[in-house]
Amino acid sequence: MFERLSRLAWSFKREITVYRMVLRDPRTPRAAKYLLAAAVGYALSPVDLIPDWIPVLGQLDDLLIVALLVWLAVKLIPREIVENCRQRAEREI
């Protein structure tokens, strides 16, 4: 169990490092950067489309909107950039 959690934590750390590198890469399209910024902004914003005090729907809209924005951003980033950053992250970590 501990080993599995350790691998999961390492994987999460690697992916955060990868996407931090992707955002800093000058080849990353601006639209992808804006979408990721919007996802972070919406996740941290106190303003929601559906208020969080409404059971299930309040949290579900946050999850869906943030996931959709991140998915769209990842689709706009060329695979070569992600793979290059993933290799650099492997060496860095």
Gaussian input, Z-matrix of N, CA and C with variables (Angstrom, degrees):
# hf/3-21g

backbone

0 1
 N
 C     1     B1
 C     2     B2     1     A1
 N     3     B3     2     A2     1     D1
 C     4     B4     3     A3     2     D2
 C     5     B5     4     A4     3     D3
 N     6     B6     5     A5     4     D4
 C     7     B7     6     A6     5     D5
 C     8     B8     7     A7     6     D6
 N     9     B9     8     A8     7     D7
 C    10    B10     9     A9     8     D8
 C    11    B11    10    A10     9     D9
 N    12    B12    11    A11    10    D10
 C    13    B13    12    A12    11    D11
 C    14    B14    13    A13    12    D12
 N    15    B15    14    A14    13    D13
 C    16    B16    15    A15    14    D14
 C    17    B17    16    A16    15    D15
 N    18    B18    17    A17    16    D16
 C    19    B19    18    A18    17    D17
 C    20    B20    19    A19    18    D18
 N    21    B21    20    A20    19    D19
 C    22    B22    21    A21    20    D20
 C    23    B23    22    A22    21    D21
 N    24    B24    23    A23    22    D22
 C    25    B25    24    A24    23    D23
 C    26    B26    25    A25    24    D24
 N    27    B27    26    A26    25    D25
 C    28    B28    27    A27    26    D26
 C    29    B29    28    A28    27    D27
 N    30    B30    29    A29    28    D28
 C    31    B31    30    A30    29    D29
 C    32    B32    31    A31    30    D30
 N    33    B33    32    A32    31    D31
 C    34    B34    33    A33    32    D32
 C    35    B35    34    A34    33    D33
 N    36    B36    35    A35    34    D34
 C    37    B37    36    A36    35    D35
 C    38    B38    37    A37    36    D36
 N    39    B39    38    A38    37    D37
 C    40    B40    39    A39    38    D38
 C    41    B41    40    A40    39    D39
 N    42    B42    41    A41    40    D40
 C    43    B43    42    A42    41    D41
 C    44    B44    43    A43    42    D42
 N    45    B45    44    A44    43    D43
 C    46    B46    45    A45    44    D44
 C    47    B47    46    A46    45    D45
 N    48    B48    47    A47    46    D46
 C    49    B49    48    A48    47    D47
 C    50    B50    49    A49    48    D48
 N    51    B51    50    A50    49    D49
 C    52    B52    51    A51    50    D50
 C    53    B53    52    A52    51    D51
 N    54    B54    53    A53    52    D52
 C    55    B55    54    A54    53    D53
 C    56    B56    55    A55    54    D54
 N    57    B57    56    A56    55    D55
 C    58    B58    57    A57    56    D56
 C    59    B59    58    A58    57    D57
 N    60    B60    59    A59    58    D58
 C    61    B61    60    A60    59    D59
 C    62    B62    61    A61    60    D60
 N    63    B63    62    A62    61    D61
 C    64    B64    63    A63    62    D62
 C    65    B65    64    A64    63    D63
 N    66    B66    65    A65    64    D64
 C    67    B67    66    A66    65    D65
 C    68    B68    67    A67    66    D66
 N    69    B69    68    A68    67    D67
 C    70    B70    69    A69    68    D68
 C    71    B71    70    A70    69    D69
 N    72    B72    71    A71    70    D70
 C    73    B73    72    A72    71    D71
 C    74    B74    73    A73    72    D72
 N    75    B75    74    A74    73    D73
 C    76    B76    75    A75    74    D74
 C    77    B77    76    A76    75    D75
 N    78    B78    77    A77    76    D76
 C    79    B79    78    A78    77    D77
 C    80    B80    79    A79    78    D78
 N    81    B81    80    A80    79    D79
 C    82    B82    81    A81    80    D80
 C    83    B83    82    A82    81    D81
 N    84    B84    83    A83    82    D82
 C    85    B85    84    A84    83    D83
 C    86    B86    85    A85    84    D84
 N    87    B87    86    A86    85    D85
 C    88    B88    87    A87    86    D86
 C    89    B89    88    A88    87    D87
 N    90    B90    89    A89    88    D88
 C    91    B91    90    A90    89    D89
 C    92    B92    91    A91    90    D90
 N    93    B93    92    A92    91    D91
 C    94    B94    93    A93    92    D92
 C    95    B95    94    A94    93    D93
 N    96    B96    95    A95    94    D94
 C    97    B97    96    A96    95    D95
 C    98    B98    97    A97    96    D96
 N    99    B99    98    A98    97    D97
 C   100   B100    99    A99    98    D98
 C   101   B101   100   A100    99    D99
 N   102   B102   101   A101   100   D100
 C   103   B103   102   A102   101   D101
 C   104   B104   103   A103   102   D102
 N   105   B105   104   A104   103   D103
 C   106   B106   105   A105   104   D104
 C   107   B107   106   A106   105   D105
 N   108   B108   107   A107   106   D106
 C   109   B109   108   A108   107   D107
 C   110   B110   109   A109   108   D108
 N   111   B111   110   A110   109   D109
 C   112   B112   111   A111   110   D110
 C   113   B113   112   A112   111   D111
 N   114   B114   113   A113   112   D112
 C   115   B115   114   A114   113   D113
 C   116   B116   115   A115   114   D114
 N   117   B117   116   A116   115   D115
 C   118   B118   117   A117   116   D116
 C   119   B119   118   A118   117   D117
 N   120   B120   119   A119   118   D118
 C   121   B121   120   A120   119   D119
 C   122   B122   121   A121   120   D120
 N   123   B123   122   A122   121   D121
 C   124   B124   123   A123   122   D122
 C   125   B125   124   A124   123   D123
 N   126   B126   125   A125   124   D124
 C   127   B127   126   A126   125   D125
 C   128   B128   127   A127   126   D126
 N   129   B129   128   A128   127   D127
 C   130   B130   129   A129   128   D128
 C   131   B131   130   A130   129   D129
 N   132   B132   131   A131   130   D130
 C   133   B133   132   A132   131   D131
 C   134   B134   133   A133   132   D132
 N   135   B135   134   A134   133   D133
 C   136   B136   135   A135   134   D134
 C   137   B137   136   A136   135   D135
 N   138   B138   137   A137   136   D136
 C   139   B139   138   A138   137   D137
 C   140   B140   139   A139   138   D138
 N   141   B141   140   A140   139   D139
 C   142   B142   141   A141   140   D140
 C   143   B143   142   A142   141   D141
 N   144   B144   143   A143   142   D142
 C   145   B145   144   A144   143   D143
 C   146   B146   145   A145   144   D144
 N   147   B147   146   A146   145   D145
 C   148   B148   147   A147   146   D146
 C   149   B149   148   A148   147   D147
 N   150   B150   149   A149   148   D148
 C   151   B151   150   A150   149   D149
 C   152   B152   151   A151   150   D150
 N   153   B153   152   A152   151   D151
 C   154   B154   153   A153   152   D152
 C   155   B155   154   A154   153   D153
 N   156   B156   155   A155   154   D154
 C   157   B157   156   A156   155   D155
 C   158   B158   157   A157   156   D156
 N   159   B159   158   A158   157   D157
 C   160   B160   159   A159   158   D158
 C   161   B161   160   A160   159   D159
 N   162   B162   161   A161   160   D160
 C   163   B163   162   A162   161   D161
 C   164   B164   163   A163   162   D162
 N   165   B165   164   A164   163   D163
 C   166   B166   165   A165   164   D164
 C   167   B167   166   A166   165   D165
 N   168   B168   167   A167   166   D166
 C   169   B169   168   A168   167   D167
 C   170   B170   169   A169   168   D168
 N   171   B171   170   A170   169   D169
 C   172   B172   171   A171   170   D170
 C   173   B173   172   A172   171   D171
 N   174   B174   173   A173   172   D172
 C   175   B175   174   A174   173   D173
 C   176   B176   175   A175   174   D174
 N   177   B177   176   A176   175   D175
 C   178   B178   177   A177   176   D176
 C   179   B179   178   A178   177   D177
 N   180   B180   179   A179   178   D178
 C   181   B181   180   A180   179   D179
 C   182   B182   181   A181   180   D180
 N   183   B183   182   A182   181   D181
 C   184   B184   183   A183   182   D182
 C   185   B185   184   A184   183   D183
 N   186   B186   185   A185   184   D184
 C   187   B187   186   A186   185   D185
 C   188   B188   187   A187   186   D186
 N   189   B189   188   A188   187   D187
 C   190   B190   189   A189   188   D188
 C   191   B191   190   A190   189   D189
 N   192   B192   191   A191   190   D190
 C   193   B193   192   A192   191   D191
 C   194   B194   193   A193   192   D192
 N   195   B195   194   A194   193   D193
 C   196   B196   195   A195   194   D194
 C   197   B197   196   A196   195   D195
 N   198   B198   197   A197   196   D196
 C   199   B199   198   A198   197   D197
 C   200   B200   199   A199   198   D198
 N   201   B201   200   A200   199   D199
 C   202   B202   201   A201   200   D200
 C   203   B203   202   A202   201   D201
 N   204   B204   203   A203   202   D202
 C   205   B205   204   A204   203   D203
 C   206   B206   205   A205   204   D204
 N   207   B207   206   A206   205   D205
 C   208   B208   207   A207   206   D206
 C   209   B209   208   A208   207   D207
 N   210   B210   209   A209   208   D208
 C   211   B211   210   A210   209   D209
 C   212   B212   211   A211   210   D210
 N   213   B213   212   A212   211   D211
 C   214   B214   213   A213   212   D212
 C   215   B215   214   A214   213   D213
 N   216   B216   215   A215   214   D214
 C   217   B217   216   A216   215   D215
 C   218   B218   217   A217   216   D216
 N   219   B219   218   A218   217   D217
 C   220   B220   219   A219   218   D218
 C   221   B221   220   A220   219   D219
 N   222   B222   221   A221   220   D220
 C   223   B223   222   A222   221   D221
 C   224   B224   223   A223   222   D222
 N   225   B225   224   A224   223   D223
 C   226   B226   225   A225   224   D224
 C   227   B227   226   A226   225   D225
 N   228   B228   227   A227   226   D226
 C   229   B229   228   A228   227   D227
 C   230   B230   229   A229   228   D228
 N   231   B231   230   A230   229   D229
 C   232   B232   231   A231   230   D230
 C   233   B233   232   A232   231   D231
 N   234   B234   233   A233   232   D232
 C   235   B235   234   A234   233   D233
 C   236   B236   235   A235   234   D234
 N   237   B237   236   A236   235   D235
 C   238   B238   237   A237   236   D236
 C   239   B239   238   A238   237   D237
 N   240   B240   239   A239   238   D238
 C   241   B241   240   A240   239   D239
 C   242   B242   241   A241   240   D240
 N   243   B243   242   A242   241   D241
 C   244   B244   243   A243   242   D242
 C   245   B245   244   A244   243   D243
 N   246   B246   245   A245   244   D244
 C   247   B247   246   A246   245   D245
 C   248   B248   247   A247   246   D246
 N   249   B249   248   A248   247   D247
 C   250   B250   249   A249   248   D248
 C   251   B251   250   A250   249   D249
 N   252   B252   251   A251   250   D250
 C   253   B253   252   A252   251   D251
 C   254   B254   253   A253   252   D252
 N   255   B255   254   A254   253   D253
 C   256   B256   255   A255   254   D254
 C   257   B257   256   A256   255   D255
 N   258   B258   257   A257   256   D256
 C   259   B259   258   A258   257   D257
 C   260   B260   259   A259   258   D258
 N   261   B261   260   A260   259   D259
 C   262   B262   261   A261   260   D260
 C   263   B263   262   A262   261   D261
 N   264   B264   263   A263   262   D262
 C   265   B265   264   A264   263   D263
 C   266   B266   265   A265   264   D264
 N   267   B267   266   A266   265   D265
 C   268   B268   267   A267   266   D266
 C   269   B269   268   A268   267   D267
 N   270   B270   269   A269   268   D268
 C   271   B271   270   A270   269   D269
 C   272   B272   271   A271   270   D270
 N   273   B273   272   A272   271   D271
 C   274   B274   273   A273   272   D272
 C   275   B275   274   A274   273   D273
 N   276   B276   275   A275   274   D274
 C   277   B277   276   A276   275   D275
 C   278   B278   277   A277   276   D276

   B1=1.4498
   B2=1.5260
   B3=1.3500
   B4=1.4548
   B5=1.5225
   B6=1.3312
   B7=1.4671
   B8=1.5225
   B9=1.3016
   B10=1.4633
   B11=1.5332
   B12=1.3271
   B13=1.4626
   B14=1.5253
   B15=1.3166
   B16=1.4537
   B17=1.5256
   B18=1.3184
   B19=1.4774
   B20=1.5149
   B21=1.3219
   B22=1.4575
   B23=1.5272
   B24=1.3199
   B25=1.4618
   B26=1.5271
   B27=1.3190
   B28=1.4705
   B29=1.5274
   B30=1.3098
   B31=1.4611
   B32=1.5281
   B33=1.3245
   B34=1.4637
   B35=1.5282
   B36=1.3287
   B37=1.4593
   B38=1.5213
   B39=1.3229
   B40=1.4638
   B41=1.5246
   B42=1.3256
   B43=1.4639
   B44=1.5217
   B45=1.3254
   B46=1.4678
   B47=1.5254
   B48=1.3195
   B49=1.4634
   B50=1.5238
   B51=1.3239
   B52=1.4695
   B53=1.5214
   B54=1.3208
   B55=1.4550
   B56=1.5239
   B57=1.3183
   B58=1.4613
   B59=1.5317
   B60=1.3380
   B61=1.4628
   B62=1.5298
   B63=1.3193
   B64=1.4635
   B65=1.5256
   B66=1.3179
   B67=1.4650
   B68=1.5256
   B69=1.3004
   B70=1.4665
   B71=1.5217
   B72=1.3130
   B73=1.4574
   B74=1.5312
   B75=1.3270
   B76=1.4671
   B77=1.5276
   B78=1.3327
   B79=1.4714
   B80=1.5209
   B81=1.3212
   B82=1.4679
   B83=1.5285
   B84=1.3322
   B85=1.4728
   B86=1.5285
   B87=1.3130
   B88=1.4593
   B89=1.5221
   B90=1.3228
   B91=1.4721
   B92=1.5248
   B93=1.3259
   B94=1.4653
   B95=1.5246
   B96=1.3155
   B97=1.4640
   B98=1.5296
   B99=1.3363
   B100=1.4673
   B101=1.5313
   B102=1.3298
   B103=1.4608
   B104=1.5347
   B105=1.3250
   B106=1.4641
   B107=1.5277
   B108=1.3219
   B109=1.4632
   B110=1.5264
   B111=1.3355
   B112=1.4664
   B113=1.5254
   B114=1.3313
   B115=1.4612
   B116=1.5287
   B117=1.3179
   B118=1.4640
   B119=1.5260
   B120=1.3230
   B121=1.4582
   B122=1.5161
   B123=1.3231
   B124=1.4594
   B125=1.5243
   B126=1.3272
   B127=1.4677
   B128=1.5337
   B129=1.3217
   B130=1.4597
   B131=1.5197
   B132=1.3100
   B133=1.4598
   B134=1.5306
   B135=1.3205
   B136=1.4667
   B137=1.5310
   B138=1.3256
   B139=1.4641
   B140=1.5249
   B141=1.3394
   B142=1.4637
   B143=1.5200
   B144=1.3278
   B145=1.4651
   B146=1.5227
   B147=1.3310
   B148=1.4692
   B149=1.5281
   B150=1.3245
   B151=1.4748
   B152=1.5320
   B153=1.3335
   B154=1.4670
   B155=1.5241
   B156=1.3149
   B157=1.4591
   B158=1.5235
   B159=1.3282
   B160=1.4682
   B161=1.5254
   B162=1.3265
   B163=1.4656
   B164=1.5267
   B165=1.2710
   B166=1.4537
   B167=1.5322
   B168=1.3204
   B169=1.4620
   B170=1.5241
   B171=1.3085
   B172=1.4541
   B173=1.5159
   B174=1.3160
   B175=1.4647
   B176=1.5218
   B177=1.3181
   B178=1.4526
   B179=1.5223
   B180=1.3282
   B181=1.4593
   B182=1.5285
   B183=1.3451
   B184=1.4650
   B185=1.5276
   B186=1.2942
   B187=1.4579
   B188=1.5235
   B189=1.3185
   B190=1.4593
   B191=1.5245
   B192=1.3129
   B193=1.4677
   B194=1.5221
   B195=1.3155
   B196=1.4646
   B197=1.5255
   B198=1.3218
   B199=1.4628
   B200=1.5232
   B201=1.3186
   B202=1.4652
   B203=1.5269
   B204=1.3199
   B205=1.4639
   B206=1.5270
   B207=1.3265
   B208=1.4651
   B209=1.5214
   B210=1.3202
   B211=1.4691
   B212=1.5257
   B213=1.3316
   B214=1.4655
   B215=1.5282
   B216=1.3127
   B217=1.4692
   B218=1.5206
   B219=1.3174
   B220=1.4700
   B221=1.5278
   B222=1.3152
   B223=1.4719
   B224=1.5309
   B225=1.3262
   B226=1.4618
   B227=1.5274
   B228=1.3240
   B229=1.4696
   B230=1.5284
   B231=1.3436
   B232=1.4734
   B233=1.5308
   B234=1.3067
   B235=1.4609
   B236=1.5324
   B237=1.3323
   B238=1.4645
   B239=1.5300
   B240=1.3181
   B241=1.4617
   B242=1.5248
   B243=1.3199
   B244=1.4669
   B245=1.5289
   B246=1.3247
   B247=1.4681
   B248=1.5233
   B249=1.3239
   B250=1.4565
   B251=1.5248
   B252=1.3132
   B253=1.4670
   B254=1.5246
   B255=1.3261
   B256=1.4650
   B257=1.5320
   B258=1.3244
   B259=1.4630
   B260=1.5230
   B261=1.3305
   B262=1.4740
   B263=1.5260
   B264=1.3282
   B265=1.4639
   B266=1.5290
   B267=1.3274
   B268=1.4726
   B269=1.5348
   B270=1.3206
   B271=1.4656
   B272=1.5275
   B273=1.3339
   B274=1.4628
   B275=1.5250
   B276=1.3177
   B277=1.4629
   B278=1.5022
   A1=110.53
   A2=116.75
   A3=120.67
   A4=111.08
   A5=116.03
   A6=120.66
   A7=111.01
   A8=116.12
   A9=120.71
   A10=111.11
   A11=117.00
   A12=121.04
   A13=111.18
   A14=115.88
   A15=120.71
   A16=110.61
   A17=117.16
   A18=121.24
   A19=110.91
   A20=116.92
   A21=121.44
   A22=110.62
   A23=117.35
   A24=121.61
   A25=110.44
   A26=117.06
   A27=121.00
   A28=110.07
   A29=117.25
   A30=121.87
   A31=111.02
   A32=115.97
   A33=120.79
   A34=110.31
   A35=116.75
   A36=121.52
   A37=110.32
   A38=117.00
   A39=121.32
   A40=111.01
   A41=117.49
   A42=120.74
   A43=111.90
   A44=117.37
   A45=120.37
   A46=109.29
   A47=116.79
   A48=121.23
   A49=110.67
   A50=116.85
   A51=121.25
   A52=110.35
   A53=118.16
   A54=119.75
   A55=112.47
   A56=117.79
   A57=119.77
   A58=109.37
   A59=116.05
   A60=120.65
   A61=111.11
   A62=116.22
   A63=120.80
   A64=110.02
   A65=117.26
   A66=120.38
   A67=111.92
   A68=117.66
   A69=121.08
   A70=112.42
   A71=117.91
   A72=121.69
   A73=110.00
   A74=117.96
   A75=119.90
   A76=113.26
   A77=117.90
   A78=120.43
   A79=112.82
   A80=117.45
   A81=121.47
   A82=109.13
   A83=117.19
   A84=119.76
   A85=112.37
   A86=115.67
   A87=120.52
   A88=111.82
   A89=116.63
   A90=119.78
   A91=110.45
   A92=117.54
   A93=121.22
   A94=110.41
   A95=116.75
   A96=120.58
   A97=110.29
   A98=116.63
   A99=120.31
   A100=111.23
   A101=116.74
   A102=119.98
   A103=110.94
   A104=116.94
   A105=119.82
   A106=110.77
   A107=117.02
   A108=120.29
   A109=110.25
   A110=116.64
   A111=120.33
   A112=110.72
   A113=117.68
   A114=121.35
   A115=110.51
   A116=116.23
   A117=120.13
   A118=109.70
   A119=116.51
   A120=120.51
   A121=112.47
   A122=117.00
   A123=120.15
   A124=110.90
   A125=116.44
   A126=119.70
   A127=111.40
   A128=117.03
   A129=120.64
   A130=113.22
   A131=117.28
   A132=121.67
   A133=111.92
   A134=117.17
   A135=119.53
   A136=112.28
   A137=117.02
   A138=121.62
   A139=108.96
   A140=116.50
   A141=121.97
   A142=110.36
   A143=115.43
   A144=119.21
   A145=110.19
   A146=115.46
   A147=121.68
   A148=105.93
   A149=118.56
   A150=120.78
   A151=112.24
   A152=115.33
   A153=121.19
   A154=113.40
   A155=118.58
   A156=119.70
   A157=112.65
   A158=117.88
   A159=120.58
   A160=107.11
   A161=118.18
   A162=120.91
   A163=112.38
   A164=116.56
   A165=128.69
   A166=112.23
   A167=118.87
   A168=121.14
   A169=112.25
   A170=117.53
   A171=121.64
   A172=112.83
   A173=116.91
   A174=120.87
   A175=111.38
   A176=116.62
   A177=120.62
   A178=111.68
   A179=118.46
   A180=119.31
   A181=110.82
   A182=117.24
   A183=120.11
   A184=110.12
   A185=115.78
   A186=121.14
   A187=111.55
   A188=117.37
   A189=120.58
   A190=112.79
   A191=116.97
   A192=119.99
   A193=111.06
   A194=117.24
   A195=120.42
   A196=110.03
   A197=117.63
   A198=120.62
   A199=111.33
   A200=117.81
   A201=121.42
   A202=111.26
   A203=117.35
   A204=120.43
   A205=111.62
   A206=116.93
   A207=120.49
   A208=110.32
   A209=117.71
   A210=121.46
   A211=110.55
   A212=117.17
   A213=120.35
   A214=111.21
   A215=116.85
   A216=120.69
   A217=110.69
   A218=116.70
   A219=120.70
   A220=110.43
   A221=117.24
   A222=120.58
   A223=111.85
   A224=117.54
   A225=121.24
   A226=113.10
   A227=116.99
   A228=120.79
   A229=108.67
   A230=117.45
   A231=119.71
   A232=111.57
   A233=115.27
   A234=122.20
   A235=112.03
   A236=116.79
   A237=120.20
   A238=110.76
   A239=116.45
   A240=120.21
   A241=110.35
   A242=116.34
   A243=120.47
   A244=110.44
   A245=116.67
   A246=119.95
   A247=111.17
   A248=117.00
   A249=120.85
   A250=110.30
   A251=116.82
   A252=120.94
   A253=111.06
   A254=117.77
   A255=120.70
   A256=110.08
   A257=117.13
   A258=120.15
   A259=111.24
   A260=117.11
   A261=120.54
   A262=110.90
   A263=116.97
   A264=120.50
   A265=111.05
   A266=116.96
   A267=120.74
   A268=109.48
   A269=116.87
   A270=120.22
   A271=110.83
   A272=116.66
   A273=120.52
   A274=112.72
   A275=115.86
   A276=120.23
   A277=107.75
   D1=-47.98
   D2=-179.82
   D3=-62.44
   D4=-39.37
   D5=179.48
   D6=-63.88
   D7=-40.55
   D8=179.38
   D9=-65.00
   D10=-43.04
   D11=177.12
   D12=-64.79
   D13=-37.17
   D14=178.74
   D15=-64.42
   D16=-43.99
   D17=177.44
   D18=-63.50
   D19=-41.02
   D20=179.51
   D21=-64.01
   D22=-42.89
   D23=178.49
   D24=-64.02
   D25=-41.98
   D26=178.75
   D27=-64.07
   D28=-42.71
   D29=179.37
   D30=-63.16
   D31=-42.62
   D32=178.60
   D33=-62.99
   D34=-43.88
   D35=179.13
   D36=-61.88
   D37=-41.85
   D38=179.42
   D39=-62.77
   D40=-45.46
   D41=-178.61
   D42=-65.56
   D43=-38.49
   D44=175.86
   D45=-61.44
   D46=-43.81
   D47=178.55
   D48=-62.97
   D49=-42.83
   D50=179.74
   D51=-59.22
   D52=-50.00
   D53=-175.70
   D54=-75.05
   D55=-23.41
   D56=171.08
   D57=-66.18
   D58=-41.89
   D59=177.26
   D60=-66.24
   D61=-39.79
   D62=179.45
   D63=-61.12
   D64=-42.83
   D65=-179.84
   D66=-66.16
   D67=-31.04
   D68=179.28
   D69=-82.54
   D70=-17.00
   D71=-177.48
   D72=-69.31
   D73=128.15
   D74=-178.63
   D75=-67.39
   D76=-17.39
   D77=179.54
   D78=-80.36
   D79=-12.15
   D80=179.97
   D81=-69.34
   D82=128.38
   D83=-179.86
   D84=-60.38
   D85=144.01
   D86=-179.79
   D87=-61.39
   D88=-36.28
   D89=-179.22
   D90=-59.41
   D91=-40.13
   D92=178.81
   D93=-65.13
   D94=-40.42
   D95=178.79
   D96=-64.33
   D97=-41.95
   D98=179.49
   D99=-65.48
   D100=-39.71
   D101=179.43
   D102=-65.18
   D103=-41.89
   D104=178.12
   D105=-65.90
   D106=-39.03
   D107=177.01
   D108=-63.88
   D109=-39.92
   D110=178.26
   D111=-64.95
   D112=-38.28
   D113=179.12
   D114=-63.74
   D115=-46.12
   D116=179.24
   D117=-65.28
   D118=-44.01
   D119=179.76
   D120=-61.28
   D121=-43.35
   D122=179.73
   D123=-67.15
   D124=-39.31
   D125=-179.91
   D126=-64.67
   D127=-34.81
   D128=-177.40
   D129=-92.03
   D130=-13.85
   D131=-176.10
   D132=-73.39
   D133=140.66
   D134=175.79
   D135=-77.33
   D136=-10.67
   D137=-179.82
   D138=-91.54
   D139=126.76
   D140=-179.24
   D141=-126.67
   D142=157.23
   D143=172.82
   D144=-67.78
   D145=-43.68
   D146=175.77
   D147=-119.07
   D148=121.45
   D149=-177.11
   D150=-56.85
   D151=144.19
   D152=-177.70
   D153=-66.33
   D154=-19.89
   D155=-178.99
   D156=-74.73
   D157=-9.69
   D158=173.89
   D159=-81.81
   D160=118.18
   D161=-175.10
   D162=-55.59
   D163=139.60
   D164=177.04
   D165=64.96
   D166=-57.38
   D167=-176.76
   D168=-62.65
   D169=-35.48
   D170=-179.43
   D171=-62.29
   D172=-41.50
   D173=178.29
   D174=-82.91
   D175=-32.41
   D176=-177.66
   D177=-65.32
   D178=-38.97
   D179=179.18
   D180=-65.46
   D181=-37.14
   D182=176.61
   D183=-61.39
   D184=-48.85
   D185=-178.63
   D186=-60.58
   D187=-46.25
   D188=-177.59
   D189=-67.94
   D190=-43.89
   D191=-178.64
   D192=-66.28
   D193=-46.04
   D194=179.74
   D195=-64.06
   D196=-44.92
   D197=179.43
   D198=-62.03
   D199=-40.64
   D200=178.95
   D201=-64.60
   D202=-43.80
   D203=179.18
   D204=-63.47
   D205=-43.02
   D206=178.67
   D207=-65.94
   D208=-42.23
   D209=179.44
   D210=-60.86
   D211=-45.07
   D212=178.65
   D213=-62.72
   D214=-41.59
   D215=179.50
   D216=-62.60
   D217=-44.94
   D218=-179.10
   D219=-63.99
   D220=-36.18
   D221=178.05
   D222=-65.49
   D223=-28.65
   D224=-178.85
   D225=-82.31
   D226=-18.66
   D227=-178.05
   D228=-84.34
   D229=124.40
   D230=178.40
   D231=-59.13
   D232=140.57
   D233=-177.31
   D234=-58.42
   D235=-34.01
   D236=-178.29
   D237=-62.44
   D238=-38.18
   D239=179.68
   D240=-65.35
   D241=-44.79
   D242=-179.51
   D243=-64.01
   D244=-44.36
   D245=-179.50
   D246=-64.70
   D247=-41.14
   D248=178.14
   D249=-62.23
   D250=-44.88
   D251=179.43
   D252=-67.81
   D253=-34.72
   D254=178.29
   D255=-64.75
   D256=-41.50
   D257=177.92
   D258=-64.66
   D259=-41.38
   D260=177.49
   D261=-64.65
   D262=-38.50
   D263=179.52
   D264=-66.36
   D265=-38.14
   D266=178.10
   D267=-60.09
   D268=-42.88
   D269=179.67
   D270=-69.75
   D271=-35.45
   D272=-177.26
   D273=-71.98
   D274=-39.72
   D275=-178.53
   D276=-83.05

